[in-house]
Amino acid sequence: MRLMLEQVDFMILDEPTTHLDIESVEVLESLLSAFRGGFVLVSHDRQFVSHVSDRIYTLDDGLLVQL
């Protein structure tokens, strides 16, 4: 997560928790919650997504739908 230490305004994260242990996921949640920029997150980890997101979208038959 070197990008978290640099000054960036926007990040795209694709399955960032795939190979992380529970403690590392918690650290990432903390960092993303404190991040002042925006990010798009693609993940199958529903608990992680619910902890760091304020808007959730899904692709349904090719349409982007806000949940």
mmCIF file as Biopython writes it, N, C-alpha, C and O atoms, coordinates in Angstrom:
data_model
#
loop_
_atom_site.group_PDB
_atom_site.id
_atom_site.type_symbol
_atom_site.label_atom_id
_atom_site.label_alt_id
_atom_site.label_comp_id
_atom_site.label_asym_id
_atom_site.label_entity_id
_atom_site.label_seq_id
_atom_site.pdbx_PDB_ins_code
_atom_site.Cartn_x
_atom_site.Cartn_y
_atom_site.Cartn_z
_atom_site.occupancy
_atom_site.B_iso_or_equiv
_atom_site.auth_seq_id
_atom_site.auth_asym_id
_atom_site.pdbx_PDB_model_num
ATOM 1   N N  . MET A ? 1  ? 0.815   -1.177  0.000   1.0 0.0 1  A 1 
ATOM 2   C CA . MET A ? 1  ? 0.000   0.000   0.000   1.0 0.0 1  A 1 
ATOM 3   C C  . MET A ? 1  ? 0.870   1.257   0.000   1.0 0.0 1  A 1 
ATOM 4   O O  . MET A ? 1  ? 0.577   2.239   0.681   1.0 0.0 1  A 1 
ATOM 5   N N  . ARG A ? 2  ? 1.920   1.197   -0.763  1.0 0.0 2  A 1 
ATOM 6   C CA . ARG A ? 2  ? 2.813   2.345   -0.873  1.0 0.0 2  A 1 
ATOM 7   C C  . ARG A ? 2  ? 2.062   3.583   -1.342  1.0 0.0 2  A 1 
ATOM 8   O O  . ARG A ? 2  ? 2.389   4.699   -0.938  1.0 0.0 2  A 1 
ATOM 9   N N  . LEU A ? 3  ? 1.052   3.391   -2.198  1.0 0.0 3  A 1 
ATOM 10  C CA . LEU A ? 3  ? 0.278   4.540   -2.683  1.0 0.0 3  A 1 
ATOM 11  C C  . LEU A ? 3  ? -0.380  5.300   -1.548  1.0 0.0 3  A 1 
ATOM 12  O O  . LEU A ? 3  ? -0.584  6.510   -1.645  1.0 0.0 3  A 1 
ATOM 13  N N  . MET A ? 4  ? -0.713  4.602   -0.474  1.0 0.0 4  A 1 
ATOM 14  C CA . MET A ? 4  ? -1.363  5.256   0.659   1.0 0.0 4  A 1 
ATOM 15  C C  . MET A ? 4  ? -0.413  6.251   1.319   1.0 0.0 4  A 1 
ATOM 16  O O  . MET A ? 4  ? -0.864  7.192   1.972   1.0 0.0 4  A 1 
ATOM 17  N N  . LEU A ? 5  ? 0.887   6.058   1.160   1.0 0.0 5  A 1 
ATOM 18  C CA . LEU A ? 5  ? 1.866   6.932   1.786   1.0 0.0 5  A 1 
ATOM 19  C C  . LEU A ? 5  ? 2.222   8.119   0.899   1.0 0.0 5  A 1 
ATOM 20  O O  . LEU A ? 5  ? 2.788   9.102   1.377   1.0 0.0 5  A 1 
ATOM 21  N N  . GLU A ? 6  ? 1.894   8.036   -0.385  1.0 0.0 6  A 1 
ATOM 22  C CA . GLU A ? 6  ? 2.145   9.129   -1.306  1.0 0.0 6  A 1 
ATOM 23  C C  . GLU A ? 6  ? 0.901   10.002  -1.389  1.0 0.0 6  A 1 
ATOM 24  O O  . GLU A ? 6  ? -0.185  9.583   -0.989  1.0 0.0 6  A 1 
ATOM 25  N N  . GLN A ? 7  ? 1.056   11.205  -1.904  1.0 0.0 7  A 1 
ATOM 26  C CA . GLN A ? 7  ? -0.091  12.095  -2.051  1.0 0.0 7  A 1 
ATOM 27  C C  . GLN A ? 7  ? -0.801  11.793  -3.354  1.0 0.0 7  A 1 
ATOM 28  O O  . GLN A ? 7  ? -0.393  12.254  -4.419  1.0 0.0 7  A 1 
ATOM 29  N N  . VAL A ? 8  ? -1.868  11.014  -3.260  1.0 0.0 8  A 1 
ATOM 30  C CA . VAL A ? 8  ? -2.706  10.732  -4.417  1.0 0.0 8  A 1 
ATOM 31  C C  . VAL A ? 8  ? -4.127  11.144  -4.068  1.0 0.0 8  A 1 
ATOM 32  O O  . VAL A ? 8  ? -4.507  11.174  -2.898  1.0 0.0 8  A 1 
ATOM 33  N N  . ASP A ? 9  ? -4.909  11.462  -5.093  1.0 0.0 9  A 1 
ATOM 34  C CA . ASP A ? 9  ? -6.282  11.897  -4.877  1.0 0.0 9  A 1 
ATOM 35  C C  . ASP A ? 9  ? -7.297  10.787  -5.132  1.0 0.0 9  A 1 
ATOM 36  O O  . ASP A ? 9  ? -8.424  10.843  -4.641  1.0 0.0 9  A 1 
ATOM 37  N N  . PHE A ? 10 ? -6.888  9.777   -5.904  1.0 0.0 10 A 1 
ATOM 38  C CA . PHE A ? 10 ? -7.840  8.750   -6.310  1.0 0.0 10 A 1 
ATOM 39  C C  . PHE A ? 10 ? -7.099  7.432   -6.520  1.0 0.0 10 A 1 
ATOM 40  O O  . PHE A ? 10 ? -5.998  7.406   -7.068  1.0 0.0 10 A 1 
ATOM 41  N N  . MET A ? 11 ? -7.721  6.335   -6.074  1.0 0.0 11 A 1 
ATOM 42  C CA . MET A ? 11 ? -7.130  5.009   -6.245  1.0 0.0 11 A 1 
ATOM 43  C C  . MET A ? 11 ? -8.178  4.047   -6.792  1.0 0.0 11 A 1 
ATOM 44  O O  . MET A ? 11 ? -9.373  4.200   -6.540  1.0 0.0 11 A 1 
ATOM 45  N N  . ILE A ? 12 ? -7.716  3.063   -7.539  1.0 0.0 12 A 1 
ATOM 46  C CA . ILE A ? 12 ? -8.557  1.951   -7.981  1.0 0.0 12 A 1 
ATOM 47  C C  . ILE A ? 12 ? -7.952  0.698   -7.366  1.0 0.0 12 A 1 
ATOM 48  O O  . ILE A ? 12 ? -6.788  0.380   -7.610  1.0 0.0 12 A 1 
ATOM 49  N N  . LEU A ? 13 ? -8.746  -0.016  -6.566  1.0 0.0 13 A 1 
ATOM 50  C CA . LEU A ? 13 ? -8.264  -1.198  -5.847  1.0 0.0 13 A 1 
ATOM 51  C C  . LEU A ? 13 ? -9.034  -2.425  -6.332  1.0 0.0 13 A 1 
ATOM 52  O O  . LEU A ? 13 ? -10.258 -2.480  -6.213  1.0 0.0 13 A 1 
ATOM 53  N N  . ASP A ? 14 ? -8.327  -3.394  -6.871  1.0 0.0 14 A 1 
ATOM 54  C CA . ASP A ? 14 ? -8.937  -4.614  -7.378  1.0 0.0 14 A 1 
ATOM 55  C C  . ASP A ? 14 ? -8.589  -5.776  -6.452  1.0 0.0 14 A 1 
ATOM 56  O O  . ASP A ? 14 ? -7.448  -6.238  -6.430  1.0 0.0 14 A 1 
ATOM 57  N N  . GLU A ? 15 ? -9.567  -6.242  -5.697  1.0 0.0 15 A 1 
ATOM 58  C CA . GLU A ? 15 ? -9.395  -7.349  -4.749  1.0 0.0 15 A 1 
ATOM 59  C C  . GLU A ? 15 ? -8.196  -7.133  -3.820  1.0 0.0 15 A 1 
ATOM 60  O O  . GLU A ? 15 ? -7.301  -7.977  -3.769  1.0 0.0 15 A 1 
ATOM 61  N N  . PRO A ? 16 ? -8.165  -6.020  -3.087  1.0 0.0 16 A 1 
ATOM 62  C CA . PRO A ? 16 ? -6.990  -5.710  -2.263  1.0 0.0 16 A 1 
ATOM 63  C C  . PRO A ? 16 ? -6.805  -6.635  -1.057  1.0 0.0 16 A 1 
ATOM 64  O O  . PRO A ? 16 ? -5.721  -6.662  -0.474  1.0 0.0 16 A 1 
ATOM 65  N N  . THR A ? 17 ? -7.827  -7.387  -0.672  1.0 0.0 17 A 1 
ATOM 66  C CA . THR A ? 17 ? -7.705  -8.231  0.521   1.0 0.0 17 A 1 
ATOM 67  C C  . THR A ? 17 ? -7.436  -9.695  0.196   1.0 0.0 17 A 1 
ATOM 68  O O  . THR A ? 17 ? -7.352  -10.517 1.109   1.0 0.0 17 A 1 
ATOM 69  N N  . THR A ? 18 ? -7.300  -10.038 -1.072  1.0 0.0 18 A 1 
ATOM 70  C CA . THR A ? 18 ? -7.213  -11.437 -1.491  1.0 0.0 18 A 1 
ATOM 71  C C  . THR A ? 18 ? -6.164  -12.244 -0.738  1.0 0.0 18 A 1 
ATOM 72  O O  . THR A ? 18 ? -6.459  -13.353 -0.293  1.0 0.0 18 A 1 
ATOM 73  N N  . HIS A ? 19 ? -4.972  -11.735 -0.584  1.0 0.0 19 A 1 
ATOM 74  C CA . HIS A ? 19 ? -3.896  -12.509 0.042   1.0 0.0 19 A 1 
ATOM 75  C C  . HIS A ? 19 ? -3.479  -11.956 1.406   1.0 0.0 19 A 1 
ATOM 76  O O  . HIS A ? 19 ? -2.365  -12.204 1.869   1.0 0.0 19 A 1 
ATOM 77  N N  . LEU A ? 20 ? -4.380  -11.205 2.045   1.0 0.0 20 A 1 
ATOM 78  C CA . LEU A ? 20 ? -4.043  -10.605 3.335   1.0 0.0 20 A 1 
ATOM 79  C C  . LEU A ? 20 ? -4.596  -11.422 4.498   1.0 0.0 20 A 1 
ATOM 80  O O  . LEU A ? 20 ? -5.653  -12.044 4.390   1.0 0.0 20 A 1 
ATOM 81  N N  . ASP A ? 21 ? -3.863  -11.410 5.610   1.0 0.0 21 A 1 
ATOM 82  C CA . ASP A ? 21 ? -4.393  -12.020 6.833   1.0 0.0 21 A 1 
ATOM 83  C C  . ASP A ? 21 ? -5.354  -11.025 7.494   1.0 0.0 21 A 1 
ATOM 84  O O  . ASP A ? 21 ? -5.456  -9.877  7.060   1.0 0.0 21 A 1 
ATOM 85  N N  . ILE A ? 22 ? -6.043  -11.457 8.522   1.0 0.0 22 A 1 
ATOM 86  C CA . ILE A ? 22 ? -7.073  -10.634 9.161   1.0 0.0 22 A 1 
ATOM 87  C C  . ILE A ? 22 ? -6.502  -9.327  9.688   1.0 0.0 22 A 1 
ATOM 88  O O  . ILE A ? 22 ? -7.118  -8.274  9.526   1.0 0.0 22 A 1 
ATOM 89  N N  . GLU A ? 23 ? -5.343  -9.381  10.311  1.0 0.0 23 A 1 
ATOM 90  C CA . GLU A ? 23 ? -4.729  -8.167  10.864  1.0 0.0 23 A 1 
ATOM 91  C C  . GLU A ? 23 ? -4.403  -7.161  9.756   1.0 0.0 23 A 1 
ATOM 92  O O  . GLU A ? 23 ? -4.612  -5.960  9.929   1.0 0.0 23 A 1 
ATOM 93  N N  . SER A ? 24 ? -3.901  -7.638  8.643   1.0 0.0 24 A 1 
ATOM 94  C CA . SER A ? 24 ? -3.570  -6.756  7.522   1.0 0.0 24 A 1 
ATOM 95  C C  . SER A ? 24 ? -4.824  -6.133  6.916   1.0 0.0 24 A 1 
ATOM 96  O O  . SER A ? 24 ? -4.806  -4.971  6.511   1.0 0.0 24 A 1 
ATOM 97  N N  . VAL A ? 25 ? -5.906  -6.895  6.852   1.0 0.0 25 A 1 
ATOM 98  C CA . VAL A ? 25 ? -7.175  -6.361  6.353   1.0 0.0 25 A 1 
ATOM 99  C C  . VAL A ? 25 ? -7.652  -5.237  7.266   1.0 0.0 25 A 1 
ATOM 100 O O  . VAL A ? 25 ? -8.136  -4.213  6.783   1.0 0.0 25 A 1 
ATOM 101 N N  . GLU A ? 26 ? -7.521  -5.413  8.566   1.0 0.0 26 A 1 
ATOM 102 C CA . GLU A ? 26 ? -7.932  -4.383  9.515   1.0 0.0 26 A 1 
ATOM 103 C C  . GLU A ? 26 ? -7.097  -3.114  9.358   1.0 0.0 26 A 1 
ATOM 104 O O  . GLU A ? 26 ? -7.626  -2.007  9.457   1.0 0.0 26 A 1 
ATOM 105 N N  . VAL A ? 27 ? -5.803  -3.269  9.115   1.0 0.0 27 A 1 
ATOM 106 C CA . VAL A ? 27 ? -4.934  -2.107  8.886   1.0 0.0 27 A 1 
ATOM 107 C C  . VAL A ? 27 ? -5.368  -1.397  7.606   1.0 0.0 27 A 1 
ATOM 108 O O  . VAL A ? 27 ? -5.458  -0.169  7.581   1.0 0.0 27 A 1 
ATOM 109 N N  . LEU A ? 28 ? -5.637  -2.153  6.548   1.0 0.0 28 A 1 
ATOM 110 C CA . LEU A ? 28 ? -6.081  -1.560  5.293   1.0 0.0 28 A 1 
ATOM 111 C C  . LEU A ? 28 ? -7.407  -0.826  5.475   1.0 0.0 28 A 1 
ATOM 112 O O  . LEU A ? 28 ? -7.589  0.264   4.933   1.0 0.0 28 A 1 
ATOM 113 N N  . GLU A ? 29 ? -8.329  -1.410  6.229   1.0 0.0 29 A 1 
ATOM 114 C CA . GLU A ? 29 ? -9.606  -0.741  6.526   1.0 0.0 29 A 1 
ATOM 115 C C  . GLU A ? 29 ? -9.358  0.604   7.197   1.0 0.0 29 A 1 
ATOM 116 O O  . GLU A ? 29 ? -9.985  1.604   6.850   1.0 0.0 29 A 1 
ATOM 117 N N  . SER A ? 30 ? -8.458  0.623   8.141   1.0 0.0 30 A 1 
ATOM 118 C CA . SER A ? 30 ? -8.126  1.851   8.872   1.0 0.0 30 A 1 
ATOM 119 C C  . SER A ? 30 ? -7.540  2.908   7.932   1.0 0.0 30 A 1 
ATOM 120 O O  . SER A ? 30 ? -7.920  4.078   7.983   1.0 0.0 30 A 1 
ATOM 121 N N  . LEU A ? 31 ? -6.625  2.485   7.088   1.0 0.0 31 A 1 
ATOM 122 C CA . LEU A ? 31 ? -5.997  3.415   6.152   1.0 0.0 31 A 1 
ATOM 123 C C  . LEU A ? 31 ? -7.011  3.979   5.163   1.0 0.0 31 A 1 
ATOM 124 O O  . LEU A ? 31 ? -6.998  5.178   4.882   1.0 0.0 31 A 1 
ATOM 125 N N  . LEU A ? 32 ? -7.887  3.130   4.633   1.0 0.0 32 A 1 
ATOM 126 C CA . LEU A ? 32 ? -8.877  3.603   3.675   1.0 0.0 32 A 1 
ATOM 127 C C  . LEU A ? 32 ? -9.911  4.511   4.334   1.0 0.0 32 A 1 
ATOM 128 O O  . LEU A ? 32 ? -10.388 5.461   3.713   1.0 0.0 32 A 1 
ATOM 129 N N  . SER A ? 33 ? -10.253 4.229   5.568   1.0 0.0 33 A 1 
ATOM 130 C CA . SER A ? 33 ? -11.213 5.073   6.279   1.0 0.0 33 A 1 
ATOM 131 C C  . SER A ? 33 ? -10.644 6.472   6.521   1.0 0.0 33 A 1 
ATOM 132 O O  . SER A ? 33 ? -11.394 7.447   6.570   1.0 0.0 33 A 1 
ATOM 133 N N  . ALA A ? 34 ? -9.340  6.571   6.671   1.0 0.0 34 A 1 
ATOM 134 C CA . ALA A ? 34 ? -8.688  7.858   6.911   1.0 0.0 34 A 1 
ATOM 135 C C  . ALA A ? 34 ? -8.270  8.556   5.617   1.0 0.0 34 A 1 
ATOM 136 O O  . ALA A ? 34 ? -7.893  9.728   5.640   1.0 0.0 34 A 1 
ATOM 137 N N  . PHE A ? 35 ? -8.332  7.851   4.497   1.0 0.0 35 A 1 
ATOM 138 C CA . PHE A ? 35 ? -7.897  8.396   3.207   1.0 0.0 35 A 1 
ATOM 139 C C  . PHE A ? 35 ? -8.801  9.551   2.794   1.0 0.0 35 A 1 
ATOM 140 O O  . PHE A ? 35 ? -10.023 9.406   2.789   1.0 0.0 35 A 1 
ATOM 141 N N  . ARG A ? 36 ? -8.223  10.680  2.451   1.0 0.0 36 A 1 
ATOM 142 C CA . ARG A ? 36 ? -8.999  11.882  2.120   1.0 0.0 36 A 1 
ATOM 143 C C  . ARG A ? 36 ? -9.400  11.961  0.653   1.0 0.0 36 A 1 
ATOM 144 O O  . ARG A ? 36 ? -10.214 12.803  0.276   1.0 0.0 36 A 1 
ATOM 145 N N  . GLY A ? 37 ? -8.840  11.099  -0.164  1.0 0.0 37 A 1 
ATOM 146 C CA . GLY A ? 37 ? -9.190  11.087  -1.579  1.0 0.0 37 A 1 
ATOM 147 C C  . GLY A ? 37 ? -10.350 10.135  -1.827  1.0 0.0 37 A 1 
ATOM 148 O O  . GLY A ? 37 ? -11.028 9.697   -0.898  1.0 0.0 37 A 1 
ATOM 149 N N  . GLY A ? 38 ? -10.560 9.828   -3.085  1.0 0.0 38 A 1 
ATOM 150 C CA . GLY A ? 38 ? -11.618 8.893   -3.464  1.0 0.0 38 A 1 
ATOM 151 C C  . GLY A ? 38 ? -11.020 7.582   -3.932  1.0 0.0 38 A 1 
ATOM 152 O O  . GLY A ? 38 ? -9.838  7.512   -4.267  1.0 0.0 38 A 1 
ATOM 153 N N  . PHE A ? 39 ? -11.835 6.553   -3.953  1.0 0.0 39 A 1 
ATOM 154 C CA . PHE A ? 39 ? -11.357 5.281   -4.478  1.0 0.0 39 A 1 
ATOM 155 C C  . PHE A ? 39 ? -12.525 4.439   -4.984  1.0 0.0 39 A 1 
ATOM 156 O O  . PHE A ? 39 ? -13.656 4.535   -4.508  1.0 0.0 39 A 1 
ATOM 157 N N  . VAL A ? 40 ? -12.194 3.615   -5.965  1.0 0.0 40 A 1 
ATOM 158 C CA . VAL A ? 40 ? -13.109 2.594   -6.459  1.0 0.0 40 A 1 
ATOM 159 C C  . VAL A ? 40 ? -12.533 1.279   -5.998  1.0 0.0 40 A 1 
ATOM 160 O O  . VAL A ? 40 ? -11.340 1.021   -6.160  1.0 0.0 40 A 1 
ATOM 161 N N  . LEU A ? 41 ? -13.373 0.451   -5.428  1.0 0.0 41 A 1 
ATOM 162 C CA . LEU A ? 41 ? -12.942 -0.799  -4.830  1.0 0.0 41 A 1 
ATOM 163 C C  . LEU A ? 41 ? -13.729 -1.943  -5.449  1.0 0.0 41 A 1 
ATOM 164 O O  . LEU A ? 41 ? -14.959 -1.915  -5.475  1.0 0.0 41 A 1 
ATOM 165 N N  . VAL A ? 42 ? -13.020 -2.948  -5.946  1.0 0.0 42 A 1 
ATOM 166 C CA . VAL A ? 42 ? -13.647 -4.160  -6.449  1.0 0.0 42 A 1 
ATOM 167 C C  . VAL A ? 42 ? -13.262 -5.273  -5.487  1.0 0.0 42 A 1 
ATOM 168 O O  . VAL A ? 42 ? -12.078 -5.559  -5.310  1.0 0.0 42 A 1 
ATOM 169 N N  . SER A ? 43 ? -14.261 -5.906  -4.860  1.0 0.0 43 A 1 
ATOM 170 C CA . SER A ? 43 ? -13.954 -6.935  -3.873  1.0 0.0 43 A 1 
ATOM 171 C C  . SER A ? 43 ? -15.142 -7.866  -3.681  1.0 0.0 43 A 1 
ATOM 172 O O  . SER A ? 43 ? -16.297 -7.462  -3.817  1.0 0.0 43 A 1 
ATOM 173 N N  . HIS A ? 44 ? -14.839 -9.115  -3.365  1.0 0.0 44 A 1 
ATOM 174 C CA . HIS A ? 44 ? -15.870 -10.074 -3.000  1.0 0.0 44 A 1 
ATOM 175 C C  . HIS A ? 44 ? -16.015 -10.169 -1.480  1.0 0.0 44 A 1 
ATOM 176 O O  . HIS A ? 44 ? -16.881 -10.892 -0.986  1.0 0.0 44 A 1 
ATOM 177 N N  . ASP A ? 45 ? -15.185 -9.452  -0.743  1.0 0.0 45 A 1 
ATOM 178 C CA . ASP A ? 45 ? -15.200 -9.469  0.718   1.0 0.0 45 A 1 
ATOM 179 C C  . ASP A ? 45 ? -16.243 -8.455  1.205   1.0 0.0 45 A 1 
ATOM 180 O O  . ASP A ? 45 ? -15.939 -7.273  1.365   1.0 0.0 45 A 1 
ATOM 181 N N  . ARG A ? 46 ? -17.455 -8.920  1.435   1.0 0.0 46 A 1 
ATOM 182 C CA . ARG A ? 46 ? -18.570 -8.029  1.776   1.0 0.0 46 A 1 
ATOM 183 C C  . ARG A ? 46 ? -18.351 -7.270  3.080   1.0 0.0 46 A 1 
ATOM 184 O O  . ARG A ? 46 ? -18.722 -6.102  3.191   1.0 0.0 46 A 1 
ATOM 185 N N  . GLN A ? 47 ? -17.755 -7.925  4.056   1.0 0.0 47 A 1 
ATOM 186 C CA . GLN A ? 47 ? -17.505 -7.259  5.334   1.0 0.0 47 A 1 
ATOM 187 C C  . GLN A ? 47 ? -16.529 -6.101  5.145   1.0 0.0 47 A 1 
ATOM 188 O O  . GLN A ? 47 ? -16.754 -5.006  5.660   1.0 0.0 47 A 1 
ATOM 189 N N  . PHE A ? 48 ? -15.458 -6.339  4.416   1.0 0.0 48 A 1 
ATOM 190 C CA . PHE A ? 48 ? -14.471 -5.292  4.136   1.0 0.0 48 A 1 
ATOM 191 C C  . PHE A ? 48 ? -15.127 -4.124  3.406   1.0 0.0 48 A 1 
ATOM 192 O O  . PHE A ? 48 ? -14.930 -2.966  3.774   1.0 0.0 48 A 1 
ATOM 193 N N  . VAL A ? 49 ? -15.900 -4.431  2.381   1.0 0.0 49 A 1 
ATOM 194 C CA . VAL A ? 49 ? -16.564 -3.387  1.594   1.0 0.0 49 A 1 
ATOM 195 C C  . VAL A ? 49 ? -17.484 -2.555  2.476   1.0 0.0 49 A 1 
ATOM 196 O O  . VAL A ? 49 ? -17.499 -1.329  2.374   1.0 0.0 49 A 1 
ATOM 197 N N  . SER A ? 50 ? -18.251 -3.211  3.340   1.0 0.0 50 A 1 
ATOM 198 C CA . SER A ? 50 ? -19.183 -2.473  4.194   1.0 0.0 50 A 1 
ATOM 199 C C  . SER A ? 50 ? -18.459 -1.580  5.199   1.0 0.0 50 A 1 
ATOM 200 O O  . SER A ? 50 ? -19.014 -0.571  5.633   1.0 0.0 50 A 1 
ATOM 201 N N  . HIS A ? 51 ? -17.233 -1.932  5.575   1.0 0.0 51 A 1 
ATOM 202 C CA . HIS A ? 51 ? -16.478 -1.132  6.540   1.0 0.0 51 A 1 
ATOM 203 C C  . HIS A ? 51 ? -15.843 0.106   5.929   1.0 0.0 51 A 1 
ATOM 204 O O  . HIS A ? 51 ? -15.613 1.084   6.640   1.0 0.0 51 A 1 
ATOM 205 N N  . VAL A ? 52 ? -15.549 0.094   4.622   1.0 0.0 52 A 1 
ATOM 206 C CA . VAL A ? 52 ? -14.800 1.203   4.035   1.0 0.0 52 A 1 
ATOM 207 C C  . VAL A ? 52 ? -15.590 2.008   3.002   1.0 0.0 52 A 1 
ATOM 208 O O  . VAL A ? 52 ? -15.092 3.018   2.504   1.0 0.0 52 A 1 
ATOM 209 N N  . SER A ? 53 ? -16.796 1.584   2.677   1.0 0.0 53 A 1 
ATOM 210 C CA . SER A ? 53 ? -17.546 2.233   1.592   1.0 0.0 53 A 1 
ATOM 211 C C  . SER A ? 53 ? -18.757 2.991   2.109   1.0 0.0 53 A 1 
ATOM 212 O O  . SER A ? 53 ? -19.406 2.575   3.069   1.0 0.0 53 A 1 
ATOM 213 N N  . ASP A ? 54 ? -19.051 4.111   1.459   1.0 0.0 54 A 1 
ATOM 214 C CA . ASP A ? 54 ? -20.289 4.807   1.775   1.0 0.0 54 A 1 
ATOM 215 C C  . ASP A ? 54 ? -21.310 4.670   0.643   1.0 0.0 54 A 1 
ATOM 216 O O  . ASP A ? 54 ? -22.480 5.014   0.813   1.0 0.0 54 A 1 
ATOM 217 N N  . ARG A ? 55 ? -20.869 4.172   -0.503  1.0 0.0 55 A 1 
ATOM 218 C CA . ARG A ? 55 ? -21.769 3.860   -1.617  1.0 0.0 55 A 1 
ATOM 219 C C  . ARG A ? 55 ? -21.327 2.542   -2.237  1.0 0.0 55 A 1 
ATOM 220 O O  . ARG A ? 55 ? -20.135 2.311   -2.439  1.0 0.0 55 A 1 
ATOM 221 N N  . ILE A ? 56 ? -22.283 1.689   -2.533  1.0 0.0 56 A 1 
ATOM 222 C CA . ILE A ? 56 ? -21.982 0.383   -3.115  1.0 0.0 56 A 1 
ATOM 223 C C  . ILE A ? 56 ? -22.780 0.226   -4.406  1.0 0.0 56 A 1 
ATOM 224 O O  . ILE A ? 56 ? -23.983 0.479   -4.452  1.0 0.0 56 A 1 
ATOM 225 N N  . TYR A ? 57 ? -22.077 -0.197  -5.446  1.0 0.0 57 A 1 
ATOM 226 C CA . TYR A ? 57 ? -22.691 -0.427  -6.749  1.0 0.0 57 A 1 
ATOM 227 C C  . TYR A ? 57 ? -22.454 -1.880  -7.150  1.0 0.0 57 A 1 
ATOM 228 O O  . TYR A ? 57 ? -21.499 -2.513  -6.699  1.0 0.0 57 A 1 
ATOM 229 N N  . THR A ? 58 ? -23.320 -2.390  -7.986  1.0 0.0 58 A 1 
ATOM 230 C CA . THR A ? 58 ? -23.157 -3.722  -8.529  1.0 0.0 58 A 1 
ATOM 231 C C  . THR A ? 58 ? -23.447 -3.687  -10.024 1.0 0.0 58 A 1 
ATOM 232 O O  . THR A ? 58 ? -24.198 -2.835  -10.498 1.0 0.0 58 A 1 
ATOM 233 N N  . LEU A ? 59 ? -22.853 -4.608  -10.756 1.0 0.0 59 A 1 
ATOM 234 C CA . LEU A ? 59 ? -23.174 -4.755  -12.173 1.0 0.0 59 A 1 
ATOM 235 C C  . LEU A ? 59 ? -24.261 -5.810  -12.290 1.0 0.0 59 A 1 
ATOM 236 O O  . LEU A ? 59 ? -24.083 -6.947  -11.853 1.0 0.0 59 A 1 
ATOM 237 N N  . ASP A ? 60 ? -25.371 -5.433  -12.874 1.0 0.0 60 A 1 
ATOM 238 C CA . ASP A ? 60 ? -26.511 -6.335  -13.028 1.0 0.0 60 A 1 
ATOM 239 C C  . ASP A ? 60 ? -26.940 -6.342  -14.483 1.0 0.0 60 A 1 
ATOM 240 O O  . ASP A ? 60 ? -27.524 -5.373  -14.969 1.0 0.0 60 A 1 
ATOM 241 N N  . ASP A ? 61 ? -26.652 -7.435  -15.178 1.0 0.0 61 A 1 
ATOM 242 C CA . ASP A ? 61 ? -26.947 -7.538  -16.612 1.0 0.0 61 A 1 
ATOM 243 C C  . ASP A ? 61 ? -26.345 -6.384  -17.419 1.0 0.0 61 A 1 
ATOM 244 O O  . ASP A ? 61 ? -26.975 -5.851  -18.332 1.0 0.0 61 A 1 
ATOM 245 N N  . GLY A ? 62 ? -25.113 -6.012  -17.062 1.0 0.0 62 A 1 
ATOM 246 C CA . GLY A ? 62 ? -24.419 -4.957  -17.791 1.0 0.0 62 A 1 
ATOM 247 C C  . GLY A ? 62 ? -24.778 -3.551  -17.352 1.0 0.0 62 A 1 
ATOM 248 O O  . GLY A ? 62 ? -24.238 -2.584  -17.890 1.0 0.0 62 A 1 
ATOM 249 N N  . LEU A ? 63 ? -25.672 -3.413  -16.391 1.0 0.0 63 A 1 
ATOM 250 C CA . LEU A ? 63 ? -26.057 -2.095  -15.884 1.0 0.0 63 A 1 
ATOM 251 C C  . LEU A ? 63 ? -25.437 -1.862  -14.512 1.0 0.0 63 A 1 
ATOM 252 O O  . LEU A ? 63 ? -25.414 -2.766  -13.677 1.0 0.0 63 A 1 
ATOM 253 N N  . LEU A ? 64 ? -24.935 -0.655  -14.278 1.0 0.0 64 A 1 
ATOM 254 C CA . LEU A ? 64 ? -24.392 -0.281  -12.988 1.0 0.0 64 A 1 
ATOM 255 C C  . LEU A ? 64 ? -25.542 0.202   -12.109 1.0 0.0 64 A 1 
ATOM 256 O O  . LEU A ? 64 ? -26.228 1.166   -12.446 1.0 0.0 64 A 1 
ATOM 257 N N  . VAL A ? 65 ? -25.746 -0.477  -10.978 1.0 0.0 65 A 1 
ATOM 258 C CA . VAL A ? 65 ? -26.889 -0.200  -10.098 1.0 0.0 65 A 1 
ATOM 259 C C  . VAL A ? 65 ? -26.364 0.109   -8.698  1.0 0.0 65 A 1 
ATOM 260 O O  . VAL A ? 65 ? -25.556 -0.642  -8.151  1.0 0.0 65 A 1 
ATOM 261 N N  . GLN A ? 66 ? -26.829 1.227   -8.119  1.0 0.0 66 A 1 
ATOM 262 C CA . GLN A ? 66 ? -26.454 1.541   -6.740  1.0 0.0 66 A 1 
ATOM 263 C C  . GLN A ? 66 ? -27.347 0.753   -5.787  1.0 0.0 66 A 1 
ATOM 264 O O  . GLN A ? 66 ? -28.568 0.709   -5.944  1.0 0.0 66 A 1 
ATOM 265 N N  . LEU A ? 67 ? -26.708 0.133   -4.796  1.0 0.0 67 A 1 
ATOM 266 C CA . LEU A ? 67 ? -27.470 -0.620  -3.794  1.0 0.0 67 A 1 
ATOM 267 C C  . LEU A ? 67 ? -27.893 0.277   -2.673  1.0 0.0 67 A 1 
ATOM 268 O O  . LEU A ? 67 ? -28.545 -0.176  -1.733  1.0 0.0 67 A 1 
#
